[in-house]
């Protein structure tokens, strides 16, 4: 599906046999704390490795940067909330760590090729059929 292309299969990533211990910790930290302010520097500091080492390992193993992984995970969670239908788009942006609505819309469009508003309109059409 169109939305799946912009996202990451976390189960697959975490099931990776030779997954670097630091990379695993970063992925788990993103899953646990995606709604708060997260940076590669914070992760590296808590693991006592350099941010550049961590960045390199993440990119090498997942083919994504920390920022991309975080954005994609936040989007996956945002889509669940949007599907739920109880929240307004700006509330979803706040709940998933994007903060500003504008930032959320930019990231949403970058990875899913459609604005959140348009996504919701298309969803309504599907549901009404």
N, C-alpha and C positions, 0 to 999 in steps of 0.2 A: 504494500500500500504506500501511498505517497508520504504519509506521515512517518512510516517506519524507516524510510531512507535517511531522515535527518536524526534518527535516534540510535542508541547503542543497546545491544543485548547484554545487560549486566550479568545475567546468569552465565552466559557464555564466557564473558570476561573473567568472572570469578572462578569459573570451573577450569580455566586454563591450568594445565598441569605444572608447568615450570614457572608459574607466576611469581615474579620477584616479590619478596616479603614487603618491601616498601610500597610497591605499586598496589599490592593487595590492601595495605593499610590506607592508602590514599583513596582507593575505590570505596572502601568501607566507611571512611570518614565522609566522603561525599554523600553516600547513601544516608548516613546518620544525621549529618549537619547541613544538608543542601540549603535549608531555609535560612541559615545564618550567613554572616560574612565569612567567606573562606578564601584563603590564598595558598598558593604553592609554598610561599615562604613560611606561613604558619605550620603547614604540614611538615615541611622539611625540618623546621626548628624542633617540633615535638618529637621527631624521629631521630634527631641529631645527625642529619645528613645535609649536604648542601642542596640548595634549591635547584642549582644547575644540574646536579646529578639526578635529582628526582625528576626534573623536567625531561631530561634525556631518556631516562628509563621508561617513563610514562609513554612518551612518543614512540619509542622503540617497540614496546610491547602492545600498546593499544592502538597505535597509529593516530592518536589524538593528543592534543595539548591538554593541560589541566583545565584551562578556560573552556575548551570545547566540551570536555567530559562533564564539567560542572553545568554548563549551559544545557547540554543534552539531557542530563539527569533531571534538572529542574523542569525542563520542558515535558519530560515524560510524566512527572508528577502533576504539572499544570494541566496536561491533557486529561488526566484522571479526574481532576477537580472540575474541569470544563464539562466533561462527559456527565459528571454527577448532576450538573444543572442547577445546583443550589447557590452558586457564587457568581457574582458579576466578574467580568474580565479583570478589572483593576484589583479586585479582592484576591483573585487567583495570583496575580503578579506579586502582591504583598506576601501571600502565604507561601510562595515557593522561592523566596529569596531574590527575586528580580528587583524588588524595591519599586523604582519608578515604572509607571505604566508604559511610558515611551520606550524605555529600555527593553521591557518585556516584548512589546510589539516588534521592535527591531530584531531581537533574537528569534522570536517566533517566526517571523517572515523569512529570516536568513535560512533557518533549518527546514521549515515546512512549506516555503514558497507561497504562503497565503497569510493574510492578517488574521489575528484572533477573531475579529468581528466576522470576517468572511467565513472562517472555519465554523463558527457558531451558526451562521446563516445556512451553510451547506448541511450542517448536522440537523438543523430544524427541518430542512427539506427532506432529508433521508427519513427522519422520524415520522413525518407527516404522510409518507407514501404508504 
